Amino acid sequence: MSKFSRFAVGMVLIIAVLFALSLIVGAVHIPVEQVVRILFLPSADIQADPAIKSSWIYIVLQNRLPQAITAMLCGASLAVCGLMLQTAFRNPLAGPSIFGINSGASLGVALVMLLLGGSITAGSFSLTGFVAVLFAAFVGAMAVMALILLFSTMVRNNVMLLIIGIMIGYISSSAISLLNFFATEQGVQSYMVWGLGNFGGVSMEQMPSFALITLAGLLGALMLIKPLNALLLGEQYAENLGINTQRVRNYLLFVTGILTAITTAFCGPIAFIGLAVPHIARMLLTTDNHQYLMPATILTGAAIALLCNVICVLPGSQGIIPLNAVTPIMGAPVIIYVILKQRGK
């Protein structure tokens, strides 16, 4: 068995264990055997069993199960976005938030929560509550992505495009700060809670749409394996091989934008997973070949996100730790190590 095969099998086993823990561990204690029965018995048998509380059925099927699936898909999506950006822009510190896509989503949410009072109304069109937040986050992220794609047609230099993305992020952050200054206390609190990140934002009813978009984005990323391998040797080399680097970059930005937008819209701006996980995958696999590195990054991202999800619910009845309080603990040491390693070179 090859090194990659051993890695893949080991990572799948880790994901399976963490997925099971995500269903078992939580603020409400549910016996393991009852969780298994709820998952695998027919619905009629579950409802008829007096030993299984109706609240347990709801918690497992409507809360923990979609949360675990969301964590896997979000982790894989953000990780693969980070890998593509780091390769395309030849920058180990590039991540899905570097182009301001996360900031665009945050600005959209800030406009709804802090300026519009939590609802969007235009004539007969009206959205309120979570749906309004979701819509605003997605529109904000896609608007920034469209702006970046526009600039990518004008600027061929990757470093310059990277700087433009950072500047767009600063402009969005500045607008959010102004909105916070003039907002009500309740609006600021609601916005801060959203900004902490949460894998529990996707319901089972929304899961098919969420999963379809993220899986389509991951498939789109896998189609970029060959051009990304060519880009490792430089843009000139890739162009000599007949690869249209401008088209590849635009396609990459589009896939990254879609994946970042959908994850941020449902789960909030999640820090460090996209930035750190590609480096973890590289260290574990010791290769830059995207034929192995990209699937490894997808698996590692899913595992890390599930681990963060489990850590968040470990306090049990005492409450749930915010997601963005956990991800930096796992991601920041990796980035520090990468910076020191680059300095050594």
C-alpha positions in Angstrom: 0.0 0.0 0.0 1.4 3.4 -1.0 2.0 6.3 1.5 -1.0 8.2 0.1 -3.3 5.1 0.4 -2.2 4.6 4.0 -2.8 8.3 4.7 -6.3 8.3 3.1 -7.4 5.1 5.0 -6.1 6.6 8.3 -7.8 9.9 7.7 -11.1 8.3 6.7 -11.0 6.3 10.0 -10.3 9.5 12.0 -13.2 11.3 10.2 -15.5 8.4 11.0 -14.5 8.5 14.8 -14.9 12.3 15.0 -18.2 12.1 13.1 -19.5 9.6 15.6 -18.3 11.7 18.5 -20.1 14.7 17.0 -23.3 12.7 17.3 -22.7 11.4 20.8 -21.1 14.4 22.6 -23.2 17.5 23.3 -24.9 19.8 25.8 -27.6 17.2 26.4 -26.4 13.7 27.5 -27.9 11.0 25.3 -26.8 7.3 25.9 -24.7 6.0 23.0 -27.0 3.0 22.4 -30.0 5.4 22.0 -28.1 7.5 19.5 -27.4 4.4 17.5 -31.0 3.3 17.6 -32.2 6.8 16.6 -29.9 6.7 13.6 -30.5 3.2 12.3 -34.0 2.1 13.4 -37.0 2.8 11.2 -38.9 6.0 12.2 -42.0 4.1 13.4 -40.0 1.9 15.8 -38.2 4.9 17.2 -41.4 6.8 17.9 -43.0 3.7 19.5 -40.0 3.0 21.8 -40.7 4.5 25.3 -37.0 4.5 26.2 -36.3 7.1 23.5 -37.3 10.6 24.3 -38.8 12.8 21.5 -36.3 15.5 22.4 -33.4 13.1 21.9 -34.8 12.3 18.4 -34.9 16.0 17.5 -31.4 16.7 18.9 -29.7 13.8 17.1 -31.5 14.1 13.7 -32.2 17.8 13.5 -29.2 19.2 15.3 -26.1 17.0 15.7 -26.4 15.1 12.4 -26.6 18.2 10.1 -24.0 19.9 12.3 -21.5 17.1 11.7 -22.2 16.9 8.0 -21.8 20.7 7.7 -18.5 20.6 9.6 -17.1 18.0 7.2 -18.3 20.0 4.1 -17.1 23.4 5.4 -13.8 22.1 6.5 -13.1 20.4 3.2 -14.3 23.5 1.2 -12.3 26.1 3.1 -9.2 23.9 3.1 -9.2 23.3 -0.6 -9.8 27.0 -1.2 -6.6 27.8 0.8 -4.6 25.2 -1.1 -5.6 26.6 -4.5 -4.9 30.2 -3.5 -1.5 29.3 -1.9 -0.4 27.5 -5.1 -1.8 30.0 -7.6 -0.4 33.0 -5.9 2.8 31.3 -4.6 2.1 32.6 -1.1 2.0 30.3 1.9 -0.1 32.8 3.8 -2.9 33.1 1.2 -6.3 31.9 2.3 -10.0 32.2 1.4 -10.4 35.3 3.5 -7.4 37.1 1.9 -9.4 38.4 -1.1 -12.0 40.0 1.2 -14.7 37.4 0.3 -15.3 36.8 4.0 -15.3 40.5 4.6 -17.9 41.0 1.9 -20.2 38.4 3.5 -19.7 40.1 6.9 -20.5 43.5 5.4 -23.7 42.1 3.9 -24.7 40.7 7.3 -23.8 43.9 9.1 -26.0 45.9 6.7 -29.0 43.7 7.5 -28.4 43.4 11.3 -27.0 46.9 12.1 -28.7 49.1 9.5 -31.9 47.4 8.4 -33.0 46.0 11.7 -32.7 42.3 10.7 -35.0 42.4 7.7 -34.8 43.1 3.9 -37.8 44.7 2.3 -38.1 45.9 -1.3 -41.7 46.3 -2.6 -43.4 42.9 -2.2 -40.1 41.2 -1.6 -39.4 40.7 2.1 -37.0 38.6 4.1 -36.5 38.5 7.9 -34.4 36.7 10.5 -32.0 33.9 9.5 -33.1 33.9 5.9 -32.3 37.6 5.6 -28.9 37.1 7.1 -28.2 34.1 4.9 -29.2 36.1 1.8 -27.2 39.1 2.8 -24.0 37.1 3.5 -24.2 35.3 0.2 -24.9 38.4 -1.8 -22.0 40.3 -0.1 -19.6 37.5 -0.7 -20.6 37.1 -4.3 -20.4 40.9 -4.9 -16.8 40.9 -3.7 -16.0 37.9 -5.8 -17.4 39.6 -8.9 -15.3 42.6 -8.1 -12.1 40.5 -7.7 -12.9 38.7 -11.0 -13.3 42.2 -12.7 -9.9 43.3 -11.4 -8.3 40.0 -12.4 -9.1 40.9 -16.1 -7.2 44.2 -15.6 -4.3 43.1 -13.4 -2.2 40.2 -14.6 0.3 40.4 -11.7 -0.7 37.9 -8.9 0.9 40.0 -6.1 -1.0 43.1 -7.2 -4.3 41.2 -7.3 -3.5 39.9 -3.8 -3.0 43.4 -2.5 -6.3 44.6 -4.2 -8.1 41.8 -2.4 -6.6 42.8 1.0 -7.6 46.4 0.4 -11.2 45.4 -0.4 -11.2 43.5 2.9 -10.0 46.7 4.7 -12.7 48.8 3.1 -15.4 46.2 4.1 -14.0 46.1 7.7 -14.0 49.9 7.9 -17.7 50.0 6.7 -18.6 47.4 9.4 -16.8 49.5 12.1 -18.9 52.5 11.1 -22.1 50.5 11.2 -21.2 49.1 14.6 -20.6 52.6 15.9 -24.1 53.8 15.0 -26.0 50.6 15.7 -28.1 49.6 18.6 -26.7 47.4 21.4 -29.0 44.5 20.4 -27.8 44.8 16.7 -24.1 44.8 17.7 -24.7 41.7 20.0 -26.5 39.8 17.2 -23.7 40.6 14.7 -21.0 39.5 17.2 -22.7 36.2 17.7 -22.9 35.5 14.0 -19.2 36.5 13.6 -18.1 33.9 16.2 -18.9 31.1 13.6 -21.1 28.1 14.1 -21.5 24.8 12.2 -25.1 24.6 13.3 -26.5 27.0 10.7 -27.6 24.4 8.2 -30.9 22.5 8.9 -31.7 19.1 7.4 -34.2 20.8 5.0 -31.4 23.1 3.7 -28.8 20.3 3.7 -29.4 19.0 0.1 -28.9 22.5 -1.4 -25.9 23.2 0.8 -24.3 19.8 0.1 -24.9 20.1 -3.7 -23.2 23.5 -4.0 -20.2 22.5 -1.8 -19.7 19.1 -3.6 -20.0 20.8 -7.0 -17.3 23.3 -5.8 -15.0 20.5 -4.6 -15.4 18.7 -7.9 -14.5 22.0 -9.7 -11.4 22.2 -7.5 -10.4 18.6 -8.4 -10.5 19.5 -12.1 -7.7 22.1 -11.4 -5.2 19.5 -10.3 -3.2 19.4 -13.5 -2.9 23.2 -14.1 -2.1 23.7 -10.4 0.8 21.2 -10.7 2.1 23.2 -13.7 1.8 26.5 -11.8 4.1 25.1 -9.1 6.9 25.6 -11.6 5.9 29.1 -12.5 3.5 30.9 -14.8 5.9 31.0 -17.7 6.4 27.2 -17.6 2.7 26.6 -17.4 2.1 28.8 -20.4 4.8 26.9 -22.3 2.8 23.8 -21.6 -0.3 25.4 -23.3 -2.1 26.3 -20.1 -4.0 29.6 -20.2 -3.0 30.9 -16.8 -5.4 33.9 -16.9 -8.4 31.5 -17.5 -7.1 29.1 -14.8 -6.8 32.0 -12.3 -10.3 33.3 -13.0 -11.8 29.8 -12.8 -9.9 29.2 -9.5 -11.2 32.5 -8.1 -14.8 31.6 -9.1 -14.6 28.2 -7.4 -13.0 29.8 -4.3 -15.6 32.5 -4.3 -18.6 30.1 -4.5 -17.2 27.8 -1.7 -16.3 30.7 0.6 -19.6 32.4 0.0 -21.7 29.4 0.8 -19.8 28.4 3.9 -19.6 31.9 5.3 -23.3 32.6 4.5 -24.4 29.5 6.5 -21.7 29.3 9.2 -20.2 32.7 9.6 -16.6 33.8 8.9 -14.5 30.7 10.0 -10.9 31.6 10.7 -7.7 29.6 10.1 -9.1 26.4 8.5 -8.4 27.6 5.0 -5.1 29.0 5.9 -3.6 26.3 8.1 -5.0 23.0 6.8 -3.1 22.9 3.5 0.1 23.2 5.4 -0.9 20.4 7.8 -1.7 18.2 4.7 1.7 19.0 3.2 3.5 18.1 6.4 1.7 14.9 6.8 2.1 13.8 3.2 5.4 15.5 2.4 4.5 16.2 -1.2 3.4 19.2 -3.4 1.9 17.0 -6.1 -1.8 18.1 -6.2 -2.9 14.7 -7.4 -2.3 13.5 -3.8 -2.2 16.8 -2.0 -5.7 18.0 -3.0 -7.6 14.9 -1.8 -5.4 14.9 1.3 -6.3 18.5 2.0 -10.0 17.8 1.6 -9.8 14.9 4.0 -7.7 16.8 6.5 -10.0 19.8 6.3 -13.0 17.6 7.1 -11.2 16.0 10.0 -10.0 19.3 11.5 -13.4 20.9 11.3 -15.0 17.9 12.9 -12.4 18.0 15.7 -13.2 21.7 16.3 -16.9 20.9 16.3 -16.3 18.2 19.0 -14.2 20.6 21.1 -16.9 23.3 20.9 -19.4 21.0 22.6 -17.1 19.4 25.2 -18.3 21.7 28.1 -21.7 19.9 27.9 -24.4 21.6 29.9 -22.2 24.6 30.7 -22.6 25.8 27.1 -21.0 25.7 23.7 -17.6 27.3 22.9 -17.6 29.7 19.9 -16.1 28.1 16.9 -13.7 31.0 16.2 -12.3 30.6 19.7 -11.2 27.1 18.8 -9.9 27.3 15.2 -7.0 29.8 16.0 -5.7 27.5 18.7 -5.3 24.8 16.1 -4.3 27.0 13.2 -2.1 29.7 14.6 0.8 27.4 15.7 0.9 25.9 12.2 1.2 29.3 10.6 3.9 30.4 13.1 5.8 27.2 12.1 5.4 27.9 8.4 6.7 31.5 8.8 9.7 30.3 10.8 10.4 27.6 8.2 10.2 30.2 5.4 12.5 32.5 7.3 15.0 29.6 7.6 15.0 29.2 3.8 
